Amino acid sequence: MAEFDGRVAIVTGGANGMGEQVAHTLAAEGATVIIADRDAERAHLVELEIREAGGDAHAVVVDVSEENQVKDLVDKVITRFGRIDVLDNNAAALELTAEDPDVVALDSAVFMDTMRGNVLGPFLCCKYVIPVMLSQGGGSIINMASVSGMAGETSLTAYGISKAAVIQLTRAVATQYGKQRVRCNAIAPALVMTRNTSEWMPKEFKDIYLRNSLTPYVGEPQDVANVVVFLASDKARYMTGHVIPVDGGIKAASPIVADRR
Ligand SMILES: NC(=O)c1ccc[n+]([C@@H]2O[C@H](COP(=O)([O-])OP(=O)(O)OC[C@H]3O[C@@H](n4cnc5c(N)ncnc54)[C@H](O)[C@@H]3O)[C@@H](O)[C@H]2O)c1
């Protein structure tokens, strides 16, 4: 019997990048996976790929920053499958990072849109999924933060603030519902080479991460998916309220190490 047999997982942003890999990995471990994404074409493609590999996946087209749509998503999942064991709160409006400079230059509309996509979305998913988890006796929520939410940067102002908020959402949920067996942890990746990052990222940017990582490589989506699946599983039953870095050790060494090398 596979570890997630009989369990139902919602993966927001499951149509691309890390969410896509999480969806594949959870399905391979036996979960029924709901690919909750606003990108209909890719969501259905990932659903098909998972089914072809023998897994159970269902695409639901949803914008997680719209309250009615999140409520509908949860209603649909409950009507069809009767439970939600895992919520991977992974979707974020990464396209906005292209217009996210320093505080003074940052457009307040971009700031607000970033908060809608990256903070309101995960909040709404928690708000509607947690009552289901409470009624069935527990569940595991994994929020996707970032190293950008844990240290200052010269740009990515709104993105960093949104990810710091996701870390605080994680602590709030863990504190408020832990006794009722709802666990909530966050993952803070550094650079992960998804299809999208590989397309738009200038080579210099990847080189900066490589120079500052303690590993000789940056991350792949599977590196994050492995940790999501672990946190979702009963093996992590004594872990809640934490932020787990998946970052090649980028924050562990002294900031002068890269220059000294
Ligand atoms: N890639 C990185 O280097 C990196 C590093 C640190 C943290 N992260 C975080 O990891 C998560 C996944 O990143 P990725 O690089 O795999 O992203 P990606 O851009 O490859 O995929 C994001 C997915 O989320 C979906 N999405 C965005 N907003 C949505 C919304 N409102 N409703 C529904 N779906 C929505 C998109 O359609 C897309 O399918 C994000 O939270 C991101 O901030 C990424």
Ligand as a Chemical Component Dictionary entry (heavy atoms), coordinates in Angstrom:
data_LIG
# 
_chem_comp.id                   LIG 
_chem_comp.type                 NON-POLYMER 
_chem_comp.pdbx_formal_charge   0 
_chem_comp.three_letter_code    LIG 
# 
loop_
_chem_comp_atom.comp_id 
_chem_comp_atom.atom_id 
_chem_comp_atom.alt_atom_id 
_chem_comp_atom.type_symbol 
_chem_comp_atom.charge 
_chem_comp_atom.model_Cartn_x 
_chem_comp_atom.model_Cartn_y 
_chem_comp_atom.model_Cartn_z 
_chem_comp_atom.pdbx_ordinal 
LIG N1  N1  N 0  11.165 29.076 -8.727  1  
LIG C1  C1  C 0  11.842 29.591 -7.739  2  
LIG O1  O1  O 0  13.059 29.820 -7.847  3  
LIG C2  C2  C 0  11.170 29.866 -6.416  4  
LIG C3  C3  C 0  11.981 30.174 -5.319  5  
LIG C4  C4  C 0  11.381 30.391 -4.078  6  
LIG C5  C5  C 0  10.025 30.280 -3.929  7  
LIG N2  N2  N 1  9.243  29.982 -5.013  8  
LIG C6  C6  C 0  7.810  29.853 -4.774  9  
LIG O2  O2  O 0  7.414  28.537 -5.125  10 
LIG C7  C7  C 0  6.089  28.529 -5.646  11 
LIG C8  C8  C 0  6.052  27.895 -7.027  12 
LIG O3  O3  O 0  6.949  28.598 -7.863  13 
LIG P1  P1  P 0  7.274  28.093 -9.331  14 
LIG O4  O4  O 0  8.569  28.716 -9.694  15 
LIG O5  O5  O -1 7.095  26.640 -9.416  16 
LIG O6  O6  O 0  6.103  28.857 -10.145 17 
LIG P2  P2  P 0  5.548  28.710 -11.647 18 
LIG O7  O7  O 0  5.405  30.095 -12.168 19 
LIG O8  O8  O 0  6.331  27.718 -12.433 20 
LIG O9  O9  O 0  4.089  28.116 -11.388 21 
LIG C9  C9  C 0  3.168  28.850 -10.633 22 
LIG C10 C10 C 0  1.787  28.298 -10.941 23 
LIG O10 O10 O 0  0.843  28.994 -10.127 24 
LIG C11 C11 C 0  -0.274 29.313 -10.917 25 
LIG N3  N3  N 0  -0.928 30.487 -10.310 26 
LIG C12 C12 C 0  -0.404 31.708 -10.074 27 
LIG N4  N4  N 0  -1.307 32.488 -9.482  28 
LIG C13 C13 C 0  -2.435 31.760 -9.357  29 
LIG C14 C14 C 0  -3.719 32.021 -8.824  30 
LIG N5  N5  N 0  -4.037 33.222 -8.314  31 
LIG N6  N6  N 0  -4.638 31.043 -8.830  32 
LIG C15 C15 C 0  -4.354 29.820 -9.336  33 
LIG N7  N7  N 0  -3.147 29.506 -9.876  34 
LIG C16 C16 C 0  -2.209 30.472 -9.875  35 
LIG C17 C17 C 0  0.280  29.604 -12.296 36 
LIG O11 O11 O 0  -0.715 29.483 -13.300 37 
LIG C18 C18 C 0  1.352  28.518 -12.395 38 
LIG O12 O12 O 0  0.816  27.321 -12.897 39 
LIG C19 C19 C 0  5.635  29.996 -5.619  40 
LIG O13 O13 O 0  4.939  30.233 -4.415  41 
LIG C20 C20 C 0  6.942  30.753 -5.615  42 
LIG O14 O14 O 0  6.812  32.047 -5.045  43 
LIG C21 C21 C 0  9.780  29.796 -6.251  44 
# 
loop_
_chem_comp_bond.comp_id 
_chem_comp_bond.atom_id_1 
_chem_comp_bond.atom_id_2 
_chem_comp_bond.value_order 
_chem_comp_bond.pdbx_ordinal 
LIG N1  C1  SING 1  
LIG C1  O1  DOUB 2  
LIG C1  C2  SING 3  
LIG C2  C3  SING 4  
LIG C2  C21 DOUB 5  
LIG C3  C4  DOUB 6  
LIG C4  C5  SING 7  
LIG C5  N2  DOUB 8  
LIG N2  C6  SING 9  
LIG N2  C21 SING 10 
LIG C6  O2  SING 11 
LIG C6  C20 SING 12 
LIG O2  C7  SING 13 
LIG C7  C8  SING 14 
LIG C7  C19 SING 15 
LIG C8  O3  SING 16 
LIG O3  P1  SING 17 
LIG P1  O4  DOUB 18 
LIG P1  O5  SING 19 
LIG P1  O6  SING 20 
LIG O6  P2  SING 21 
LIG P2  O7  DOUB 22 
LIG P2  O8  SING 23 
LIG P2  O9  SING 24 
LIG O9  C9  SING 25 
LIG C9  C10 SING 26 
LIG C10 O10 SING 27 
LIG C10 C18 SING 28 
LIG O10 C11 SING 29 
LIG C11 N3  SING 30 
LIG C11 C17 SING 31 
LIG N3  C12 SING 32 
LIG N3  C16 SING 33 
LIG C12 N4  DOUB 34 
LIG N4  C13 SING 35 
LIG C13 C14 SING 36 
LIG C13 C16 DOUB 37 
LIG C14 N5  SING 38 
LIG C14 N6  DOUB 39 
LIG N6  C15 SING 40 
LIG C15 N7  DOUB 41 
LIG N7  C16 SING 42 
LIG C17 O11 SING 43 
LIG C17 C18 SING 44 
LIG C18 O12 SING 45 
LIG C19 O13 SING 46 
LIG C19 C20 SING 47 
LIG C20 O14 SING 48 
# 
